Amino acid sequence: MNELITFGLLVFTSFFTLINPLGTMPIFMTMTAGLSTKDRTKTAKKASIVSFITIILFAFSGEILFNFFGISVHSFRIVGGVIFFIMGMDMLQARLGRVKVKESEVKAYVNDISVTPLAIPMICGPGALTNAIIMMEDADTVSKKIALVVIVFAVILLTYVILYSSSRIVKLMGETGINVMMRLMGLIVMVIAVEFFFSGLKPIIQGFLN
């Protein structure tokens, strides 16, 4: 039971910090500034659904991808650790991965922004997808696999609530509060990155020595 709780906490912490809904929030507000409240809610809902489906698909197809490309999970952990570390460094410096879109082009893709770039790659980016594959590899029991799906759903639901309430949250926290929160999340992501990197490197070194 303790092992399941520990696994669940790691899944929640890693996904929440990598998805980083508080960091996505200002960009979401900018991209949906011209929409009505109803359309903004619809955009947030569609983006959340697409993100959840994409993460779960990657989580369950990870083993197939490994076998097809001949990739070991240890190599993936090392690469994932590097990706997480770079993301964490950007978050620690409160740098947002903004999508460059010309103002003249915003109206042309306003109906599709919920899928891209909002769901992919802003909510469901390479960090979250890599984390989904690695966490599913660690889920060695049915209860852990179920816990993974439930927790991912909970994180995506929380992301939807944050995006839905974005205007009120920004007013409440202010720019300074959001930057502080992002830096804390960045620190957590970097710690997870180091853990993933060395957990992947250790078996490879042992294999060479043997």
Secondary structure, DSSP 4 states (H G I P E B T S, - for coil): -HHHHHHHHHHHHHHHHHH-HHHHHHHHHHHTTTS-HHHHHHHHHHHHHHHHHHHHHHHHHHHHHHHHHT--HHHHHHHHHHHHHHHHHHHHTT--------HHHHGGGTTTTIIIIIIIIIIS-HHHHHHHHHHHHH--SHHHHHHHHHHHHHHHHHHHHHHHTHHHHHHHHHHHHHHHHHHHHHHHHHHHHHHHHHHHHHHHHHHHH-
